Amino acid sequence: MTRRPFVPRAAAGCLALAAIFLLVGCSAFAKGVVPTESGFDGAVTVVSEKEDDGFGVVTVRVPYLGVRGDARTGLARVVFSQDAVKPGVKTPAFCHVHYEKDVGGAKHWAGRGWVVFTAAYTGADGESPIDVAVGNGSNLARAVIEWARRVPFVDRSHLHIDGGSQGGYMALEMSADMFPVTSATADAPVVNWDYNFNYIVRNGALAGYPDKKATADGPMPVLGMVATLADQAFNYFTKDFSDETWYNLSPLSCVDRIANPTMVLCATGDMLVPMEQMTRIHLRPVDLARFPAGYRRDFDELTPNEHARKVFEDALPKDQTFIHIEPKQEGSFVVTTEMMRDSKKQPKDKPKDMDRAFSTNKQWNLLYLDEGGPEPFAGHTTCFWATRPDKFVEHYRNAKPAMSILNAAKLKRIMERHAGQLSNLPALNDEKPANRLNYAAVEKRDVETALRDYASLGPEYAENLRTLYAACPLKPFGDALPAKVLE
């Protein structure tokens, strides 16, 4: 028989009170750590805060300026571990852009040493409906990242941006505009809207769009479902794909401003963001007999703007590009329409999780999943894949940011943000330039803190900043950067 230790009644009462205090403290660690801001346009308001299985989950209302310069609000969420909010601790930020990262997915990254930010959406009738990425989606993403850099327990010198599909586009777009960005992962990103939207428009009717039933039962059901994105984009921009607007909207046009290490994942069988916009070399034959008559995906044919008629690989610096072709995983299988509609029809035995290949010596890591040619019923992949970017993300979470994350093109953009004068903006339907700036005070504050964050990484970083500024054609601070920016 095991005897229970004797505990005096008074001591037992103290232990009970201590236990209650510990439980209250643990459950309340998320309260008040994310501040409601005030005193400037764009200040966020905390909407809810709670503890969820050891993680803090806080939702805020984010004011921002829309693509037409109109005042708007959206919702955003941050998820963090209890360790991230201990006094004196600063934790890197992981921003999942455009599509909403659910709390479970955010916990994956928060448990690996990140503070995780994402937009949070309501239905179409709510206060924060999702918008097409090239529309107000881009402006909200900017505002969320700027807010992330104001959260007091965030390490502003380490920022990872992540997204897929439209979010993959956004990860590249935000990498080009925001600073400092230390790494990015973009899955199936649209890199060329001129080609991609023209591809969707040309093939959407063949998929049954806009008839929902015809789309669902048609030969290209997933392609048909995304065809609505083009119509949403036309609410803002021209239907003329020869117009420079579609090039200016594309990451292809601003590769020189993306200076951070970046991993791009694509699949040879992608039906929504065809790899034809990425490469002319690593494509697989398309069996047109399996598709509706008239189906097209040829890059040159579907890219009428001459500036946009360049694949992404050709826009990247060859000496800074690592390309890996990943063969089909053992145990992988074609994901049929029936399997997409009912995941229980998928084989029980699935491929094991695989780390994605990358090079720490190259800025650009292009990972191509080789699954042969596309099947008409597919989405972003024809086959089932299980790959993870965790090692890439972890590497840049721990590594000191490279001095090269700031170059001449990036600094010029940063100075444009501070001056409120962005160049190469896409034109709206009324021929006015689209707005891609937040409130002026928010932009100025973000730029100034970003420059200080970069300069604080070391004397050589500060000197690189001075040198680049001296050569920059736009100098909103005057001939030389003031001490307050460099200190």
C-alpha positions as CSV (number, residue, x, y, z in Angstrom):
1,M,0.0,0.0,0.0
2,T,1.4,3.5,-1.0
3,R,1.0,6.0,1.8
4,R,0.1,9.6,0.9
5,P,2.5,12.2,2.3
6,F,1.2,14.2,5.2
7,V,0.5,17.9,4.3
8,P,-0.7,20.3,7.1
9,R,-4.1,21.8,6.4
10,A,-2.7,25.3,6.2
11,A,0.0,24.3,3.8
12,A,-2.6,22.5,1.7
13,G,-4.7,25.6,1.5
14,C,-1.6,27.6,0.3
15,L,-0.9,25.0,-2.3
16,A,-4.5,25.1,-3.6
17,L,-4.3,28.9,-3.8
18,A,-1.0,28.7,-5.7
19,A,-2.4,26.2,-8.1
20,I,-5.4,28.4,-8.8
21,F,-3.1,31.4,-9.3
22,L,-1.0,29.4,-11.7
23,L,-4.0,28.3,-13.7
24,V,-5.3,31.8,-13.9
25,G,-1.9,33.1,-14.9
26,C,-1.5,30.5,-17.6
27,S,-5.0,31.0,-19.0
28,A,-4.6,34.8,-19.0
29,F,-1.2,35.2,-20.6
30,A,-2.7,36.4,-23.8
31,K,-4.6,39.2,-22.2
32,G,-3.3,42.7,-22.9
33,V,0.0,41.7,-24.6
34,V,-1.3,42.9,-28.0
35,P,-2.2,46.6,-27.5
36,T,-5.1,48.5,-28.9
37,E,-3.4,51.4,-30.7
38,S,-4.5,55.0,-30.8
39,G,-3.5,58.5,-31.9
40,F,-2.9,57.9,-35.6
41,D,-4.8,56.8,-38.7
42,G,-4.4,53.1,-39.2
43,A,-4.3,52.3,-35.5
44,V,-5.6,48.7,-34.8
45,T,-8.2,47.8,-32.2
46,V,-8.2,44.5,-30.4
47,V,-11.5,42.6,-31.0
48,S,-10.9,39.4,-29.0
49,E,-8.1,37.7,-27.1
50,K,-8.0,34.2,-25.7
51,E,-5.8,31.3,-24.8
52,D,-6.1,28.1,-26.9
53,D,-4.3,25.0,-25.8
54,G,-1.3,26.9,-24.6
55,F,-1.2,29.5,-27.4
56,G,-2.5,33.1,-27.4
57,V,-4.9,34.0,-30.1
58,V,-5.7,37.7,-30.6
59,T,-7.9,39.1,-33.4
60,V,-7.7,42.8,-34.3
61,R,-9.5,45.3,-36.6
62,V,-7.0,46.8,-39.1
63,P,-7.9,50.1,-40.8
64,Y,-6.2,50.6,-44.2
65,L,-6.6,52.4,-47.5
66,G,-8.0,50.5,-50.4
67,V,-6.9,50.3,-54.0
68,R,-8.9,53.4,-54.8
69,G,-7.6,55.3,-51.7
70,D,-10.8,54.7,-49.8
71,A,-10.8,54.1,-46.0
72,R,-11.5,50.4,-45.2
73,T,-11.1,48.0,-42.4
74,G,-10.2,44.3,-42.2
75,L,-9.6,41.7,-39.5
76,A,-6.3,40.0,-38.7
77,R,-5.2,37.4,-36.2
78,V,-1.9,36.7,-34.4
79,V,-1.1,33.4,-32.7
80,F,1.8,33.0,-30.3
81,S,3.3,30.8,-27.6
82,Q,3.5,31.8,-24.0
83,D,7.3,31.9,-24.3
84,A,7.0,34.6,-27.0
85,V,5.5,37.1,-24.6
86,K,7.9,36.7,-21.7
87,P,9.5,40.0,-20.6
88,G,12.5,40.9,-22.7
89,V,11.8,38.3,-25.4
90,K,11.6,39.2,-29.1
91,T,10.3,36.5,-31.4
92,P,10.5,36.5,-35.3
93,A,7.3,37.2,-37.3
94,F,5.7,34.7,-39.7
95,C,3.2,36.4,-42.0
96,H,0.8,34.2,-44.0
97,V,-0.6,36.5,-46.6
98,H,-3.9,36.7,-48.5
99,Y,-5.6,33.4,-47.6
100,E,-6.4,32.9,-43.9
101,K,-4.2,30.6,-41.9
102,D,-6.4,28.7,-39.5
103,V,-5.5,28.6,-35.8
104,G,-4.3,25.0,-36.0
105,G,-2.0,25.8,-38.9
106,A,-0.7,28.9,-37.1
107,K,0.1,26.8,-34.0
108,H,2.4,24.7,-36.1
109,W,4.6,27.7,-36.8
110,A,4.1,29.3,-33.4
111,G,5.3,26.1,-31.8
112,R,8.5,26.4,-33.8
113,G,9.5,29.8,-32.6
114,W,7.4,32.3,-34.6
115,V,4.7,34.9,-33.9
116,V,2.2,34.1,-36.6
117,F,0.0,36.7,-38.4
118,T,-2.8,36.2,-40.9
119,A,-5.8,38.0,-42.3
120,A,-9.1,36.8,-40.8
121,Y,-12.2,36.9,-43.0
122,T,-15.9,37.0,-42.6
123,G,-18.5,36.0,-45.2
124,A,-19.4,38.4,-48.1
125,D,-21.9,40.2,-45.9
126,G,-19.5,40.7,-43.0
127,E,-17.0,43.4,-42.2
128,S,-14.0,41.6,-43.6
129,P,-14.8,39.6,-46.8
130,I,-11.8,38.3,-48.8
131,D,-11.0,40.3,-52.0
132,V,-9.1,39.3,-55.1
133,A,-5.3,39.5,-54.4
134,V,-4.7,42.2,-57.1
135,G,-7.4,44.3,-55.6
136,N,-7.9,45.3,-51.9
137,G,-6.3,42.0,-50.9
138,S,-2.9,43.4,-51.6
139,N,-3.6,46.6,-49.6
140,L,-4.8,44.6,-46.6
141,A,-1.8,42.3,-46.7
142,R,0.5,45.4,-46.5
143,A,-1.4,46.8,-43.5
144,V,-1.2,43.4,-41.7
145,I,2.5,43.2,-42.1
146,E,3.0,46.8,-41.0
147,W,0.9,46.0,-37.9
148,A,3.0,42.9,-37.3
149,R,6.1,45.0,-37.1
150,R,4.4,47.2,-34.5
151,V,3.6,44.4,-32.1
152,P,5.9,44.9,-29.1
153,F,7.2,41.4,-28.6
154,V,8.1,40.8,-32.3
155,D,11.7,40.7,-33.5
156,R,11.4,43.1,-36.4
157,S,14.8,42.0,-37.9
158,H,13.4,38.6,-38.8
159,L,10.2,38.5,-41.0
160,H,9.1,35.5,-43.0
161,I,6.3,35.8,-45.6
162,D,4.4,32.8,-46.7
163,G,1.5,32.1,-49.1
164,G,0.1,29.8,-51.8
165,S,-1.6,30.4,-55.2
166,Q,-2.9,34.0,-54.9
167,G,-1.1,34.0,-51.6
168,G,2.1,32.9,-53.3
169,Y,1.7,35.9,-55.6
170,M,1.2,38.0,-52.5
171,A,4.3,36.6,-50.8
172,L,6.4,37.8,-53.7
173,E,4.6,41.1,-54.0
174,M,5.1,41.9,-50.3
175,S,8.7,40.8,-50.5
176,A,9.2,43.4,-53.2
177,D,7.6,46.2,-51.2
178,M,8.1,45.5,-47.5
179,F,11.4,45.6,-45.5
180,P,13.2,44.0,-43.9
181,V,12.0,40.7,-45.2
182,T,14.4,37.9,-44.4
183,S,12.8,34.9,-46.2
184,A,9.7,33.9,-48.1
185,T,7.9,30.7,-49.3
186,A,5.6,31.0,-52.3
187,D,3.7,27.9,-53.3
188,A,2.2,27.8,-56.8
189,P,2.5,31.6,-57.1
190,V,1.1,33.6,-59.9
191,V,4.2,35.4,-61.2
192,N,2.6,36.7,-64.5
193,W,-1.0,38.0,-64.3
194,D,-1.0,38.9,-68.0
195,Y,-0.6,35.2,-68.9
196,N,-2.5,33.7,-66.0
197,F,-5.7,35.7,-66.2
198,N,-5.8,35.4,-70.0
199,Y,-5.3,31.6,-69.5
200,I,-8.3,31.5,-67.1
201,V,-10.5,33.7,-69.3
202,R,-9.7,31.7,-72.5
203,N,-10.4,28.4,-70.9
204,G,-13.1,29.3,-68.3
205,A,-16.0,28.9,-70.7
206,L,-14.7,25.4,-71.7
207,A,-14.8,24.5,-68.0
208,G,-18.5,25.6,-67.8
209,Y,-18.0,29.0,-66.2
210,P,-20.2,30.8,-65.2
211,D,-22.7,28.0,-64.9
212,K,-21.9,26.5,-61.5
213,K,-23.5,23.2,-62.2
214,A,-21.8,22.8,-65.5
215,T,-18.5,23.8,-63.9
216,A,-18.9,21.2,-61.1
217,D,-19.8,18.4,-63.5
218,G,-17.5,19.6,-66.3
219,P,-14.1,18.3,-67.5
220,M,-12.1,21.0,-65.7
221,P,-14.1,21.6,-62.5
222,V,-11.3,23.3,-60.4
223,L,-10.3,25.6,-63.2
224,G,-13.9,26.5,-63.7
225,M,-14.3,27.4,-60.0
226,V,-11.4,29.9,-60.0
227,A,-12.6,31.6,-63.2
228,T,-14.5,34.0,-61.1
229,L,-11.2,35.6,-59.9
230,A,-10.7,37.2,-63.3
231,D,-14.2,38.8,-63.2
232,Q,-13.3,40.1,-59.7
233,A,-10.1,41.6,-61.0
234,F,-12.0,43.3,-63.9
235,N,-13.9,45.3,-61.2
236,Y,-10.7,47.2,-60.9
237,F,-8.6,46.7,-64.0
238,T,-8.9,46.6,-67.8
239,K,-9.9,43.5,-69.7
240,D,-7.3,44.3,-72.3
241,F,-4.4,42.0,-71.6
242,S,-2.1,43.8,-74.0
243,D,-2.2,46.7,-71.5
244,E,0.9,47.4,-69.3
245,T,-1.3,47.1,-66.2
246,W,-1.1,43.3,-66.1
247,Y,2.7,43.4,-66.3
248,N,2.9,46.0,-63.5
249,L,0.7,43.9,-61.3
250,S,3.0,40.9,-61.7
251,P,6.0,39.9,-59.6
252,L,7.8,39.5,-62.9
253,S,8.0,43.3,-63.1
254,C,9.6,43.8,-59.7
255,V,12.0,40.9,-59.3
256,D,14.9,43.4,-58.7
257,R,13.2,44.5,-55.5
258,I,12.8,41.0,-54.1
259,A,16.2,40.7,-52.3
260,N,15.4,38.1,-49.6
261,P,16.0,34.3,-49.9
262,T,12.9,32.9,-51.5
263,M,11.5,29.4,-52.1
264,V,9.1,28.9,-54.9
265,L,7.2,25.6,-55.3
266,C,5.4,24.6,-58.5
267,A,4.1,21.4,-60.1
268,T,4.3,20.3,-63.7
269,G,0.6,19.3,-63.6
270,D,-0.8,22.6,-62.2
271,M,-4.1,23.5,-63.9
272,L,-4.6,26.8,-62.2
273,V,-1.2,28.5,-62.2
274,P,0.5,26.7,-65.2
275,M,4.2,26.3,-65.0
276,E,4.5,27.7,-68.4
277,Q,4.9,31.2,-66.8
278,M,7.9,29.9,-64.8
279,T,10.1,28.0,-67.3
280,R,10.5,27.0,-70.9
281,I,12.8,24.1,-70.1
282,H,11.2,22.0,-67.3
283,L,7.7,21.5,-68.8
284,R,6.0,18.2,-69.5
285,P,4.0,17.3,-72.6
286,V,0.2,18.1,-72.5
287,D,-2.1,15.5,-73.9
288,L,-4.6,17.8,-75.6
289,A,-6.8,14.8,-76.5
290,R,-7.8,14.6,-72.8
291,F,-9.0,18.2,-72.8
292,P,-12.0,20.0,-74.3
293,A,-11.4,21.1,-77.9
294,G,-9.9,24.6,-77.9
295,Y,-8.0,24.3,-74.6
296,R,-4.9,26.4,-74.6
297,R,-1.9,27.0,-72.3
298,D,0.9,28.1,-74.6
299,F,2.8,30.9,-72.9
300,D,3.6,33.1,-75.9
301,E,0.1,32.8,-77.4
302,L,-1.6,33.8,-74.1
303,T,0.8,36.7,-73.1
304,P,-0.1,39.6,-75.4
305,N,1.9,42.3,-73.5
306,E,5.5,42.2,-74.8
307,H,7.1,43.2,-71.5
308,A,5.3,40.3,-69.8
309,R,6.4,37.8,-72.4
310,K,9.3,36.5,-70.4
311,V,9.3,33.5,-68.1
312,F,10.2,33.9,-64.5
313,E,13.4,31.9,-64.7
314,D,14.7,34.3,-67.3
315,A,14.1,37.2,-65.0
316,L,16.2,35.8,-62.1
317,P,19.9,36.1,-61.7
318,K,21.4,32.9,-62.9
319,D,24.2,32.8,-60.3
320,Q,21.6,33.2,-57.5
321,T,19.1,30.6,-58.7
322,F,18.9,26.9,-57.5
323,I,16.5,24.7,-59.4
324,H,15.5,21.3,-58.1
325,I,13.3,18.8,-60.0
326,E,11.6,16.6,-57.5
327,P,10.5,13.1,-58.8
328,K,7.2,11.7,-57.9
329,Q,7.1,10.6,-54.3
330,E,6.9,6.9,-53.4
331,G,3.3,6.1,-52.6
332,S,1.9,9.1,-54.5
333,F,-1.2,8.8,-56.6
334,V,-3.3,10.8,-59.0
335,V,-6.0,12.8,-57.1
336,T,-9.2,12.2,-59.1
337,T,-12.3,14.3,-59.1
338,E,-14.0,11.8,-56.8
339,M,-11.1,11.9,-54.4
340,M,-11.3,15.7,-54.3
341,R,-15.0,15.6,-53.5
342,D,-14.5,12.9,-50.9
343,S,-11.1,12.5,-49.3
344,K,-12.2,9.1,-47.9
345,K,-11.8,7.7,-51.4
346,Q,-8.1,8.5,-51.3
347,P,-5.7,5.5,-50.6
348,K,-5.0,5.1,-46.9
349,D,-1.3,4.8,-47.5
350,K,0.1,8.2,-48.4
351,P,3.6,9.5,-49.0
352,K,5.6,10.4,-46.0
353,D,6.4,14.0,-45.3
354,M,9.5,15.1,-47.2
355,D,11.7,18.1,-46.6
356,R,12.0,20.4,-49.6
357,A,15.4,20.7,-51.2
358,F,17.1,24.1,-51.1
359,S,20.5,25.8,-51.2
360,T,21.6,28.2,-48.5
361,N,24.1,29.7,-51.1
362,K,21.4,30.9,-53.5
363,Q,18.8,33.6,-53.1
364,W,16.2,31.9,-55.3
365,N,15.2,28.3,-54.7
366,L,12.8,26.9,-57.4
367,L,11.4,23.5,-56.6
368,Y,9.5,21.8,-59.4
369,L,7.3,18.8,-58.6
370,D,7.6,16.4,-61.6
371,E,4.2,14.7,-62.0
372,G,4.1,14.6,-65.7
373,G,1.6,16.6,-67.8
374,P,-1.5,18.0,-66.3
375,E,-4.9,16.2,-66.0
376,P,-7.9,18.4,-66.8
377,F,-9.6,17.7,-63.5
378,A,-6.6,18.8,-61.4
379,G,-6.0,21.8,-59.2
380,H,-2.5,23.0,-58.3
381,T,-1.2,19.4,-58.5
382,T,-2.3,16.4,-60.3
383,C,-0.8,14.0,-57.8
384,F,-0.8,13.8,-54.0
385,W,2.3,15.3,-52.5
386,A,3.6,15.6,-48.9
387,T,6.4,18.2,-48.8
388,R,7.3,20.7,-46.1
389,P,9.4,23.9,-46.1
390,D,10.1,23.7,-42.4
391,K,13.9,23.4,-42.7
392,F,14.1,26.3,-45.1
393,V,12.0,28.4,-42.8
394,E,13.9,27.4,-39.7
395,H,17.2,28.1,-41.3
396,Y,16.3,31.7,-42.0
397,R,14.6,32.1,-38.6
398,N,18.0,31.4,-37.0
399,A,20.4,33.0,-39.5
400,K,21.6,36.6,-39.4
401,P,19.9,38.4,-42.2
402,A,22.2,38.9,-45.2
403,M,23.4,42.4,-45.9
404,S,22.0,41.9,-49.5
405,I,18.4,42.0,-48.4
406,L,18.7,45.7,-49.0
407,N,19.8,46.6,-52.6
408,A,19.4,49.7,-54.7
409,A,16.1,48.8,-56.2
410,K,14.6,47.9,-52.8
411,L,15.9,51.1,-51.2
412,K,14.4,53.2,-54.0
413,R,11.0,51.6,-53.3
414,I,11.3,52.2,-49.6
415,M,12.1,55.8,-50.2
416,E,9.0,56.0,-52.5
417,R,6.9,54.7,-49.7
418,H,8.2,57.3,-47.3
419,A,7.6,60.1,-49.9
420,G,4.2,58.7,-50.8
421,Q,5.1,58.4,-54.5
422,L,5.2,54.9,-55.8
423,S,6.3,54.3,-59.4
424,N,5.1,51.8,-62.0
425,L,1.6,51.5,-60.5
426,P,-1.1,49.6,-62.4
427,A,-3.9,51.7,-63.8
428,L,-7.5,51.3,-62.7
429,N,-10.5,51.2,-65.0
430,D,-10.8,55.0,-64.8
431,E,-7.1,55.3,-65.8
432,K,-6.1,56.6,-62.3
433,P,-3.2,54.8,-60.7
434,A,-4.1,52.2,-58.2
435,N,-3.3,53.0,-54.6
436,R,-0.8,50.7,-53.0
437,L,0.0,52.8,-49.9
438,N,-1.4,52.7,-46.4
439,Y,-1.9,55.9,-44.3
440,A,1.1,58.3,-44.7
441,A,2.0,58.2,-41.0
442,V,1.9,54.4,-41.0
443,E,4.2,54.2,-44.1
444,K,6.7,56.7,-42.7
445,R,6.9,55.0,-39.3
446,D,7.3,51.6,-40.9
447,V,10.1,52.8,-43.2
448,E,12.0,54.6,-40.5
449,T,11.9,51.7,-38.1
450,A,12.8,49.3,-40.9
451,L,15.9,51.3,-41.8
452,R,16.9,51.4,-38.1
453,D,16.4,47.7,-37.8
454,Y,18.6,47.1,-40.7
455,A,21.3,49.5,-39.6
456,S,21.3,47.9,-36.1
457,L,22.5,44.6,-37.6
458,G,26.0,45.9,-37.7
459,P,28.3,48.7,-38.8
460,E,28.7,47.1,-42.3
461,Y,24.9,47.2,-42.6
462,A,24.7,50.8,-41.7
463,E,27.5,51.6,-44.1
464,N,25.7,49.7,-46.9
465,L,22.5,51.8,-46.1
466,R,24.5,55.0,-46.3
467,T,26.1,54.0,-49.6
468,L,22.8,53.0,-51.2
469,Y,21.1,56.1,-50.0
470,A,23.8,58.4,-51.4
471,A,23.2,56.8,-54.9
472,C,19.4,56.7,-54.6
473,P,17.6,59.1,-57.0
474,L,15.0,59.8,-54.3
475,K,16.1,61.3,-51.0
476,P,13.2,62.3,-48.8
477,F,15.5,62.7,-45.8
478,G,17.8,65.2,-47.6
479,D,21.3,64.6,-48.9
480,A,22.3,62.2,-46.1
481,L,20.4,60.0,-43.8
482,P,19.9,61.6,-40.3
483,A,21.3,60.1,-37.2
484,K,17.9,59.1,-35.9
485,V,17.5,56.7,-38.8
486,L,20.9,55.1,-38.4
487,E,20.9,54.8,-34.6
